[in-house]
Amino acid sequence: MNLSGSEFVKSAAEPSGFIRDLRPQLVFAGRSNAGKSSVINRLLGRKNLARVGSAPGKTAHINYYLAGGALYFVDLPGYGYARVSREERERWGRLMEAYFSGGGRIAAGLLVVDARRVPGGDDAMMARWFLGSGLPLAVVANKTDKLKRSELEGGLKAIEEALAPCGAAAVLPFSALTGEGRDALWAFIEGCALRGAPGEEGGG
């Protein structure tokens, strides 16, 4: 897949702004400090394409990035940030509910978690939604560069055990800083999200 033409398309603050064309949509979910934007940038080979906020909780809209003209990377508002008001959290929740029921062609989910942290209730809720809907899901254990090699196995096991009650999902180690795990994550994307994409028979 040629990613040289990847670009930011739009932010949607209301359902009327959602994109509903035929391209598949790869949905990124996760806590506000998990590094979703950095994962998107690393996957697309663009340092500053997705906006990395100076503080958690700044992604208040649903952001669409078109990857190589073939599929959308959809960055959902981050959750779990305590300083965001209750009203704002509720607005974000309504926006995400509307997105998931809005008729877009959701191909797969990427649940981005911090490799150093045990996933919480919000992460489990997102995992259950994806898997319960029959959608492929990869759990991206980001920030592996923050762990010693001797700590990584235990960290990944803790993530797997925390999310095991939600159903089976691949847990992929990843570092947005170093690029570790990029090829494995692209293999997941190629295997489920690119099938049937306009003009695509595979890529990465």
Buried (B, 14 or more C-beta within 10 A) or exposed (E): BEBEEBEBEEBBEEBEEBBEEEBBBBBBBBBBBBBBBBBBBBBBEBEEBBBBEEEBBBBBBBBBBBBBBBBBBBBBBBBBBEEBEEEBBEBBEEBBEBBBEBEBBBBBBBBBBBBBBEBEEBBBEBBBBBBEEEBBBBBBBBBBEBBEEEEBEEBBEBBBEBBEEBEEBEBBBBBBBEEBBBEBBBEBBBEBBBEEBEEBEEBB
